[in-house]
């Protein structure tokens, strides 16, 4: 499949780049550890409107985590389209990078990790062959894994890595499934997951 060859070339080039730069392992997806202080400054100045929205979302999640966390009961998780859990998790992880002093937000993020890795899969029961809901969860977990790597204990690092890796391995192999309205998103999740876990 052409897509697989494209991803392999991108990963090879990316691997060469990080080998030459000798940068820290994480974060490496959208920014490096060298960028974090600048991002925190921008969150208080030029990008404060964006930071304010992230903070508002984090405050809501801290008030009532159970409303936002993925259910640990797979039947409940899979009973509806569940992309909102991943979308919320990604926003919370970015907020935690920008405000490392908010320990309660970080604790809620750890609960997200625990909940996601406790589920046997991230599919929707009504459409078990649809990879899109899985991709939403995978993008969130892989992104949060990259953003919050230094705060994860070894056990949660291992579980998050394995769950992400196994989830992408269980995607349908039919090439035609990369066609249609979700093709760009499917390529994006594979790239994000690969780049986030590449250093391991």
Buried (B, 14 or more C-beta within 10 A) or exposed (E): EEEEEEBEEBBEEBEEEBEEEEBBBBBBBBBBBEEBEEBBEBBEEEBEEEBEEBBEBBEBBBEEBEEBBBBEEBEEBBEEEBBEBBBBBBBBBBBBBBBBEBEEBBEBBBBBBBBBBBBEBBBBEEEEEBBBBBBBBBBBBBBBBBBBBEBBEEEBBEBBBEBBBEBBEEBEEEEEBBEEEBEEBBBEBBBBBBBBBBBE
